[in-house]
Amino acid sequence: MPWHPKVCVSLYCISCLLDAVDGNAARYYNQCSKFGAVLDMVTDRCTTTCLLCFLSIQYPSWTMLFQFLISLDFSSHYMHMYSSMISGSSSHKKISEKQSWYLRIYYTNNIVLFIMCAGNELFFVGLYVMKFTGPLNMFWWSAVSVAGVICFLKQFINVIQIVNASKTLAAIDQEDRAVKAN
């Protein structure tokens, strides 16, 4: 990461684009699986975590924020995936009417999902690029600013996701206790 920023950015962006394609390909070829969904979620989190760890070194005054973002990203996605599986949902992308409409829009509209994920990653990539370039021109500042707003919205979705998953798991626990009590 610290030696070849152009190669790193290229490979990172290609990886993110391929990630956007692999789920669609699995659905198209009817090769979806719970293992694949979990593996996809874990590899996505690992990729972003590696970049945020590097950014923590490059921007030490922001280390606590990057650590928080890593924790929020992992915990919200893990809890969402786990609550989806334990509640019997066929996919973590199936959000019921009782759940947050933010999550329904996020997971059911591929354009929204792509924009949110791409903007989030592009913000972090923008911070990475800023460490290797001189002062940025107006285009770069605009792009990083727009991506920053999307990144903030993505973190908002992560908070909603962990709250929603927590409520789902708590409800399942209450149902299990009620069954055991009878």
C-alpha positions in Angstrom: 0.0 0.0 0.0 2.6 2.6 0.8 4.8 2.0 -2.2 2.6 1.7 -5.3 -0.5 3.9 -4.8 -1.6 3.7 -8.5 -1.4 -0.1 -8.5 -3.1 -0.2 -5.1 -6.0 2.1 -6.1 -6.5 0.2 -9.4 -6.6 -3.2 -7.7 -8.8 -2.0 -4.9 -11.3 -0.4 -7.3 -11.3 -3.5 -9.5 -11.9 -5.7 -6.4 -14.8 -3.5 -5.4 -16.3 -3.6 -8.9 -16.0 -7.4 -9.0 -17.6 -7.5 -5.6 -20.6 -5.7 -7.1 -20.8 -8.3 -9.9 -20.3 -11.5 -8.0 -23.6 -11.5 -6.2 -25.5 -10.8 -9.4 -23.6 -13.6 -11.1 -24.4 -16.0 -8.3 -28.1 -15.1 -8.5 -28.1 -15.3 -12.3 -26.5 -18.8 -12.3 -28.6 -19.9 -9.3 -25.4 -20.5 -7.2 -26.4 -18.5 -4.1 -25.6 -20.0 -0.8 -25.4 -19.0 2.8 -21.7 -19.7 2.8 -21.3 -17.5 -0.2 -23.3 -14.7 1.4 -21.2 -14.8 4.6 -17.9 -15.1 2.7 -18.9 -12.1 0.6 -19.7 -10.1 3.7 -16.5 -11.1 5.5 -14.2 -10.4 2.5 -15.8 -7.0 2.0 -15.2 -6.1 5.6 -11.6 -7.3 5.5 -10.8 -5.3 2.4 -12.2 -2.1 3.9 -10.5 -2.8 7.2 -7.1 -3.1 5.6 -7.5 0.3 3.9 -8.8 1.9 7.2 -5.8 0.4 9.1 -3.5 2.0 6.6 -5.4 5.3 6.8 -5.0 5.1 10.6 -1.2 5.1 10.1 -1.3 7.9 7.6 -3.8 10.1 9.6 -2.9 9.3 13.3 -5.2 12.0 14.7 -8.1 10.2 13.1 -7.2 6.7 14.3 -10.0 6.5 16.9 -12.6 7.4 14.2 -11.2 4.8 11.8 -11.2 2.2 14.6 -14.9 3.1 15.3 -15.8 2.7 11.7 -14.1 -0.7 11.5 -16.0 -1.8 14.6 -19.3 -0.4 13.3 -18.9 -2.0 9.9 -18.0 -5.5 11.2 -20.6 -5.5 14.0 -23.5 -4.1 12.0 -23.0 -6.5 9.1 -22.3 -9.5 11.4 -25.4 -8.8 13.5 -27.5 -8.2 10.4 -26.3 -11.4 8.7 -26.8 -13.4 11.9 -30.3 -12.1 12.7 -31.3 -12.8 9.1 -30.1 -16.4 9.3 -31.5 -17.1 12.7 -34.9 -15.6 11.8 -35.1 -18.0 8.9 -34.8 -15.4 6.1 -33.6 -16.8 2.8 -31.3 -13.8 2.3 -29.9 -10.9 4.3 -31.2 -8.7 1.6 -34.8 -9.5 2.2 -36.1 -6.8 4.6 -39.7 -7.2 5.9 -42.2 -4.4 6.0 -41.9 -4.3 9.8 -38.2 -3.4 9.5 -36.6 -0.1 8.6 -37.6 1.4 5.3 -34.0 2.7 5.1 -32.7 -0.9 5.0 -35.4 -1.9 2.6 -34.3 0.8 0.1 -30.6 0.0 0.8 -31.0 -3.7 0.2 -33.7 -3.9 -2.5 -32.6 -1.1 -4.8 -29.4 -2.1 -6.5 -28.7 1.4 -7.6 -28.9 2.8 -4.1 -26.8 -0.1 -2.8 -24.1 0.4 -5.4 -24.0 4.2 -4.8 -23.8 3.8 -1.1 -21.1 1.1 -1.2 -19.1 2.8 -4.0 -19.3 6.3 -2.3 -18.2 4.8 1.0 -15.2 3.0 -0.6 -14.3 6.0 -2.8 -14.2 8.3 0.2 -11.6 6.1 1.9 -9.7 5.7 -1.5 -9.8 9.5 -1.8 -8.2 9.8 1.6 -5.6 7.3 0.5 -4.8 9.2 -2.7 -4.5 12.4 -0.8 -1.5 11.0 1.1 0.4 10.5 -2.2 -0.6 13.6 -4.1 0.0 17.3 -3.5 -2.8 19.7 -3.1 -5.9 18.5 -4.8 -7.6 20.3 -7.5 -11.3 21.3 -7.4 -12.5 18.1 -9.1 -10.8 15.9 -6.4 -12.1 18.1 -3.6 -15.6 17.9 -5.0 -15.4 14.1 -5.5 -14.0 13.5 -2.0 -16.6 15.8 -0.5 -19.5 14.0 -2.3 -18.1 10.6 -1.4 -17.7 11.8 2.2 -21.4 12.6 2.4 -22.2 9.2 1.0 -19.8 7.6 3.5 -21.6 9.4 6.3 -25.0 8.1 5.0 -23.5 4.6 4.8 -22.5 4.8 8.4 -26.0 5.9 9.3 -27.3 2.8 7.5 -24.8 0.7 9.5 -26.2 2.1 12.7 -29.8 1.4 11.6 -28.7 -2.1 10.6 -27.2 -2.9 14.0 -30.2 -1.5 15.8 -32.6 -3.4 13.6 -30.6 -6.6 14.0 -30.5 -6.1 17.8 -34.3 -5.7 18.0 -34.8 -8.8 15.8 -32.4 -10.9 18.0 -34.0 -9.6 21.2 -37.5 -10.6 19.9 -36.2 -14.0 19.0 -34.8 -14.4 22.5 -38.1 -13.4 24.0 -40.0 -15.9 21.9 -37.5 -18.6 22.9 -37.9 -17.8 26.6 -41.7 -17.8 26.3 -41.6 -21.3 24.6 -39.3 -22.6 27.4 -41.5 -21.1 30.1 -44.5 -23.1 28.8 
